[in-house]
Amino acid sequence: MVMGEPTRDPRKHIVSIVYSVTTDDSEPNAGDDAADARFWPLQTVLDGNVPLAGDHMQIIKNWFNR
């Protein structure tokens, strides 16, 4: 899924690309561009317990048809 509506971010035109991957059960490692990386249960995210930037909650809801 691609989200690219020009007015979705007041700072500038932002395009987000969402994709699905398959992984093992190990935790991800943060690289030089992130202080932290982890997997969150979907319900925890949907309950609003994980801070998300911009319209990322809407992107997740669209992806999972919520």
N, C-alpha and C positions, 0 to 999 in steps of 0.2 A: 504494500500500500504506500502511496506517495501523497503527502500533504504539502501543497504549495500555494495556497491562497495568498495573494500578495498582501492582504491586510491582516493576516493572522498574528503578526508581531509588529508592534508600533515602531520598533527600532529600524527594521529593514525587511526586505523580502527574504524569508527563510523557507527552505524546502527540507522536509523531514522524510526519510525513507525508512519504512518499517519492514522488517523481515523476520522470518521464523527460522530458528536453528535447532538442531538436536545436539545435546551435549551429555557428557557423563554426569555423575552426581557431585563431582568436585567443585569447590568454590572457585570463582574467577579471581584472577590477580589483577590489581590495579597497575597500570603502566605509568609512563612518565607524564601522561596527560590527565591522570585522575588520582585523587587522594585515596579513593576507596572504590571497591567494586564488589557487588554481591547480588545474589538472586533473592527476590522477594516473592512470597506466595501471592498469587493474583488477588485473592480476597483481601489481603492486607493492604494492597495498593488501592483496590476499589473502595475500601472503607475509609480512605483518606489518611492512612497512617504513615504514608511515605511522601515526603515533600517532592513535588514535581514542578518543573519549570513550564511556563507558558501554557499551551493547550495540550500538553502531553497526556493529561488524564483523558481528554476527549479522544485523542489518538488511540489510547488503550481501549476505551469503551467502544470505539468504532471497530477496532480490530477484533474484539471478542463479541461484537454485536450486543452490547449492553445498553 
